[in-house]
Amino acid sequence: MTVFKYAFLRGFKTPASLILNCVMPLALIIIYPDMGFGAMAAAEAPNRLLFMVGLMVIFGGFALAKGIQQDRMDGTIIRILAGPITMRSYLVQNFMSAMVPMTVLSLLIGILGVALNGWYIAFAAGVVICYILLAASSIGLAFAWSCLFKDKETSWAALSVVITAIATLGGLMIPLSLLPFGLRLVGALFPAQWAARALENIMEYGVLNTEFWLAMLAMLMFTIAFMLFGGKRRLI
């Protein structure tokens, strides 16, 4: 069994996490069919539902990445790395296994948005791309974080605090316009704020403009940096 297949199947052994982090975002899109997104959204009262779904995407990515810590705890990683596989290959295959359900989730959100909420195709595409890259950067951050702690409980307890801080400073829990300038600068060091900027941008303009793509590039660079950091460290 390849690492990808092993990690992919392992991710479905925790149905509670999948329901909380993957099913609930879809439920929100279905329950609230009139979300009022588009060019007039920012001019009126910006709807926070997309940001709430973005927060769930972050938690979903972290939940699917937790398997690495379990591999360390039960010694599975020692047996895997004893074979012809490098640390970077192990991380990449785990990353891809976590990205499959998060990509499917993002696509379903876009499809439901078009079908139920009347989203324009460009708007839906922007939301999908934003969520996919937000999930990728969240998974990459979780992998990099796993390299810093050997104790599973310590790692994820600390990460829970970090997630809350990232979401708050990133504008997913509190609108960026309400944050002091200094806190916005700190939040720019994390991918969540770039996702929030992108969502605000497409809510206001309804098109994928230069500012949107710069935010996507920032999240992509975060993902690459996190994966490179994790690939250069030992987990055993």
Legacy VTK file of the C-alpha trace (Angstrom):
# vtk DataFile Version 3.0
C-alpha trace
ASCII
DATASET POLYDATA
POINTS 236 float
0.000 0.000 0.000
1.372 3.398 -0.964
1.667 6.169 1.607
-0.988 8.120 -0.318
-3.540 5.309 -0.120
-2.713 4.577 3.508
-3.049 8.244 4.518
-6.223 8.717 2.460
-7.986 5.759 4.102
-6.746 6.818 7.534
-8.417 10.209 7.096
-11.849 8.560 6.897
-11.430 6.708 10.192
-12.588 9.787 12.098
-16.144 10.398 10.825
-16.826 13.025 13.500
-14.095 15.261 12.103
-15.304 14.745 8.548
-18.879 15.622 9.498
-17.823 18.702 11.465
-15.316 20.038 8.966
-16.596 18.817 5.601
-20.341 18.200 5.837
-21.180 21.314 7.867
-19.803 23.774 5.268
-22.048 22.173 2.649
-24.985 22.320 5.046
-24.460 26.067 5.518
-24.577 26.643 1.765
-27.810 24.633 1.526
-29.506 26.094 4.610
-28.833 29.689 3.595
-29.748 29.801 -0.112
-30.062 33.606 -0.274
-26.564 34.700 0.713
-26.561 38.016 -1.139
-23.067 37.763 -2.604
-21.968 39.699 -5.628
-21.058 43.218 -6.587
-23.538 44.801 -4.139
-22.546 42.760 -1.075
-19.754 45.010 0.133
-21.765 48.149 -0.534
-24.446 46.900 1.862
-23.601 44.634 4.817
-20.889 42.092 3.981
-22.202 38.600 4.611
-19.877 36.648 6.922
-21.040 33.192 5.881
-18.264 32.679 3.329
-15.741 33.576 6.018
-17.323 31.083 8.413
-17.043 28.381 5.751
-13.412 29.431 5.220
-12.785 28.916 8.928
-14.252 25.420 8.654
-11.992 24.744 5.672
-8.991 25.589 7.859
-10.137 23.225 10.611
-10.924 20.545 8.020
-7.414 20.794 6.613
-5.868 20.566 10.071
-8.047 17.591 10.994
-6.994 15.654 7.900
-3.333 16.441 8.599
-3.378 15.112 12.162
-2.473 11.618 10.987
1.229 12.481 10.900
1.271 12.940 14.663
-0.473 9.576 15.075
2.152 7.955 12.856
4.823 9.348 15.168
3.047 8.173 18.315
2.492 4.563 17.237
5.815 4.179 15.406
4.267 3.782 11.949
6.507 6.497 10.532
9.616 4.545 11.538
8.471 1.542 9.530
7.504 3.735 6.553
10.797 5.636 6.443
12.744 2.388 6.806
11.730 1.678 3.212
12.752 3.471 0.010
10.915 6.695 0.788
12.192 10.104 1.820
10.702 12.434 4.406
9.684 14.850 1.664
7.946 12.099 -0.301
6.129 10.994 2.841
4.900 14.547 3.457
3.909 15.134 -0.170
1.849 11.942 -0.336
0.161 12.779 2.971
-0.474 16.267 1.634
-2.092 14.977 -1.550
-4.264 12.504 0.386
-5.593 15.352 2.547
-6.107 17.632 -0.447
-8.398 15.207 -2.285
-11.389 15.506 0.101
-10.781 19.240 0.632
-10.728 19.837 -3.128
-13.941 17.858 -3.567
-15.493 19.865 -0.737
-14.492 23.166 -2.363
-15.881 22.094 -5.735
-19.177 21.034 -4.149
-19.446 24.421 -2.418
-18.997 26.134 -5.774
-21.534 23.891 -7.508
-24.122 24.381 -4.763
-23.459 28.121 -4.818
-24.277 28.266 -8.514
-27.253 25.920 -8.270
-28.874 27.260 -5.082
-27.575 30.785 -4.632
-27.321 31.976 -8.221
-23.590 32.667 -8.048
-21.947 33.826 -11.248
-19.474 31.308 -12.646
-16.545 33.681 -12.071
-17.623 34.276 -8.483
-18.036 30.545 -7.801
-14.659 29.796 -9.411
-13.009 32.404 -7.195
-14.531 30.910 -4.049
-13.465 27.395 -5.073
-9.884 28.425 -5.867
-9.653 30.408 -2.630
-10.873 27.502 -0.499
-8.584 25.006 -2.230
-5.497 27.143 -1.625
-6.634 27.948 1.926
-6.934 24.220 2.611
-3.522 23.591 1.022
-1.808 26.233 3.153
-3.586 24.951 6.285
-2.456 21.386 5.633
1.083 22.589 4.919
1.106 24.582 8.176
-0.126 21.532 10.110
2.672 19.409 8.636
5.297 22.027 9.469
3.860 22.324 12.980
4.066 18.550 13.444
7.811 18.769 12.937
8.202 21.050 15.966
6.639 18.835 18.627
7.123 15.170 19.453
4.212 14.982 21.881
0.853 14.743 20.122
-1.215 16.335 22.876
1.163 19.278 23.315
1.326 19.810 19.572
-2.393 19.965 18.909
-3.259 21.850 22.093
-0.823 24.572 21.075
-2.043 24.445 17.478
-5.632 25.053 18.587
-4.519 28.344 20.127
-2.551 29.211 17.000
-5.555 28.451 14.752
-7.762 30.776 16.787
-5.166 33.546 16.611
-4.655 33.052 12.865
-8.403 33.118 12.191
-8.874 36.239 14.304
-5.952 38.199 12.874
-6.736 36.859 9.422
-10.186 38.419 9.270
-12.189 35.187 9.173
-13.675 35.734 12.639
-13.509 39.540 12.816
-13.728 41.791 9.719
-10.329 43.139 8.709
-11.694 46.680 8.769
-12.253 46.369 12.533
-8.688 45.274 13.295
-6.003 47.846 14.174
-3.400 48.420 11.484
-0.652 46.739 13.532
-2.688 43.550 13.990
-3.482 43.487 10.277
0.253 43.577 9.576
0.800 40.617 11.905
-2.111 38.748 10.329
-0.572 39.205 6.875
2.117 36.726 7.974
-0.483 33.937 7.795
-2.509 32.599 4.847
-5.916 33.160 6.477
-5.739 36.930 5.975
-4.973 36.517 2.278
-7.995 34.240 1.959
-10.143 36.855 3.715
-8.821 39.568 1.396
-9.638 37.450 -1.639
-13.166 36.713 -0.400
-13.811 40.382 0.335
-12.512 41.257 -3.111
-14.739 38.878 -5.047
-17.727 39.773 -2.857
-17.237 43.403 -3.816
-16.317 43.108 -7.490
-17.580 39.652 -8.499
-14.560 39.117 -10.787
-11.108 37.592 -10.444
-8.944 40.694 -10.623
-5.248 41.283 -9.962
-5.721 41.697 -6.214
-7.462 38.329 -6.036
-4.659 36.531 -7.876
-2.009 38.191 -5.704
-3.790 36.784 -2.644
-3.844 33.331 -4.272
-0.130 33.606 -5.049
0.564 34.505 -1.414
-1.274 31.402 -0.169
0.545 29.236 -2.699
3.892 30.577 -1.493
2.905 29.889 2.117
2.064 26.293 1.186
5.392 25.757 -0.571
7.319 27.291 2.334
5.548 25.100 4.900
6.145 21.940 2.879
9.816 22.753 2.314
10.265 23.379 6.032
8.605 20.078 6.915
10.573 18.173 4.291
13.894 19.292 5.753
13.139 18.202 9.312
13.018 14.763 10.831
9.859 13.461 12.431
11.665 10.617 14.203
LINES 1 237
236 0 1 2 3 4 5 6 7 8 9 10 11 12 13 14 15 16 17 18 19 20 21 22 23 24 25 26 27 28 29 30 31 32 33 34 35 36 37 38 39 40 41 42 43 44 45 46 47 48 49 50 51 52 53 54 55 56 57 58 59 60 61 62 63 64 65 66 67 68 69 70 71 72 73 74 75 76 77 78 79 80 81 82 83 84 85 86 87 88 89 90 91 92 93 94 95 96 97 98 99 100 101 102 103 104 105 106 107 108 109 110 111 112 113 114 115 116 117 118 119 120 121 122 123 124 125 126 127 128 129 130 131 132 133 134 135 136 137 138 139 140 141 142 143 144 145 146 147 148 149 150 151 152 153 154 155 156 157 158 159 160 161 162 163 164 165 166 167 168 169 170 171 172 173 174 175 176 177 178 179 180 181 182 183 184 185 186 187 188 189 190 191 192 193 194 195 196 197 198 199 200 201 202 203 204 205 206 207 208 209 210 211 212 213 214 215 216 217 218 219 220 221 222 223 224 225 226 227 228 229 230 231 232 233 234 235
